[in-house]
Amino acid sequence: MEDVPQETLLLVFSFLQPTDSRRVSLTCKNWNEVWQDKTLWKHFHLKFLGGKPRPPLLPKAWQKSVRGFFASMKTIKEPKSRLKYAIEQGRSAIIDKILTDHPSLLYPLAFKNEGALAFVDTHPLVMVAKHKDNLNALKVVWEHLIKTSSSDEHLQIPTRHWYIKRTAAQIARKATRMCVKSIFESGSGEMLEFLLSVAPDVKSFVIQRAPKLFVKPGYPTMQVQYNPRFFEVLKSIGVMPTLENLYASLRDAPLAHWLLNEVDWKGQLAEVVEEVLRFKDQKVQRSVVKRILQAVDPTQKYTWNLWVRGYMWFREVDVKILKWLLKRGNITTIDAETVLYNSEISAGKTKLIRFLVENNFLEVNKIFSSGKTLLHFAVTNNQKELVKALMDLGADPTIQGKKSVISPLGIARQRGQHELVEILKAGGSKDGGKGKRKRNEEQGEEENQTAAEGEGKREEQEGTKKRKVAQSKKKEKPLSEEKQEEKKLEIQIGEQLKWICERDASAKLTLKEVFDAQEKKFTVFPLKVICRWWNLSSPSQKRIDLLRTVSVFLERRQAIVQAEL
């Protein structure tokens, strides 16, 4: 047997069952090596399971996928549960075998539920439609349903008072409609296109029920990710996208832009703007907001102040979008009470408050209806960073509030906040809380007064700068060979990561440590973390050796991914 070519042994092994091949491989070392061959397990996978292994792609992925699936199937005894597991894993060959042996699984018991037909158990078509990337499994289930629905073999006879008599064709029709509903919940354009091509009554059903079939935006249990392909399939049968579809897709920038091209939304511009600014939990992308705001005519009367207030109310604010709103609406001041209810300012964040004060939209020492200033609230909540920012902006720590409110400095002393007391005593910038516009005007006046006197000085300074730049260029030394190699390795690692990500969708999770190191510009510590995580042995702890080790590791990963394609 040692003289038998490996190709012949592989052919012989391919006729075995995967479970039997394990026992045969124990015969000798040569047979065991043949049994480990990737082409054999790829053949087993395509023949007995169908499709490819699920990501992430690891060494021996074909073998692990086959053995893992059959090991799990051994623990499942009921055909119904076995079918469900095969559908979840997307194994079309196993689904075909189970339905061939048990066609009755396509006809679960039916009953009346509030006047509509329903099933005791979930129909296989519905199971398949719940998984977006399961088109092959849907084709297999549909083929078996068409074969069996034309006969009376699966006629259901009433056995209890709530079971009803239904033919196989009636059950198949109901299952198809429930499958369409599940496809709208999963957002698979490929599945919808397939059903429209094989089931004539699906088209009329979708045309009649399309508005109700879409999952409502904000529905708590479902977040459907539609794509342009799904709406293109609907357009092919005359179902056009609506404003409701646009509202539900605002978080997805590519789809939102596609829908903005397809939907006539400019006739209800005010409503669209309000809907865009209403999102609190997840932000709408800047590009979408900018495109919608650019369509608003600033000369017409719109409720810009209400839009700004609604955008800032109880949410994190994108300063860029706020700038667009203020500019398009020609707004110069913001309602001070609105600022207090903003979640960023309530949490002590400083970016928004700096923008509002520096651009003169808000007075830093403004006393609110509660009798307090922003500095009062910051001290009361012990928000050190906000206190520092307000002091830099010119807040007065000794200002007395209304309604018997003492000064921020007095509050800090009463509460024993010694750090805040020191900050308030030290003070910040001495601009008196002036906005950016006023400071720019004052600076402009001063510059105009001294322009003639300072012309000669500027020329002298420019000449000095040029001499310093020339001297620094002379002093600059070329990078050493080691630094040059480090730069090359950084670029090489970046190209390797890009190549792997293009071919393995799960790479960003499995190689998370490498991506983290790339964000930190491959400093020594993140490189050491990679070596510890993946048990990589580096010749030394020098940065160049660590980069070489990571590059070699990624080369091996590239080889694995290439082999599993």
Buried (B, 14 or more C-beta within 10 A) or exposed (E): EEEEEEEEBBEBBEEBEBEEBEEBBEEEEBBEEBBEBBEBBBBBBBEBBBBBBEBBBBEBBBBEBBBEBBEEBEEBEEBBEBBBBBBBBBBBBBBBBBBEEBBEBBBBBBBEEEEEBEBEEBBBBBBBBBBBEBBBBBBBBBEBBEEBBEEEEBBBEEEEEEBBEBBBBBBBBBBBBBBBBBBBBBBBBBBBBBBBEEBEEBBEBBEEBBEEBBBEBEEEEEEBEBBBEBBBBBEEBEBEBBBBBBBBBBBBBEBBBBBBEBBEBEEEBEEBBBBBBBBEEEBBBEEBBEBBBEEBEEEEEBEBBEBBBBBBBEBBBBEEBBEBBBEBBEBEEBEBEBBBEBBBBBEBBBEBBBBBBBBBBBBBBEBBEBEBBBBBBBBBEBBBEBBBBBBBBBBBBEBBBEEEBBBBBBBBBEEEBEEBBEBBEEEBEEBEBBBBEEBEEEEEEEEEEEEEEEEEEEEEEEEEEEEEEEEEEEEEEEEEEEEEBBEEBBEBBEEBBEBBBEEBEBBEEBBEBBBEBBEEEBEBEBBBBBBEEBEBEBEEEBBBBBBBBBBEBBEEBBEBBEEBE
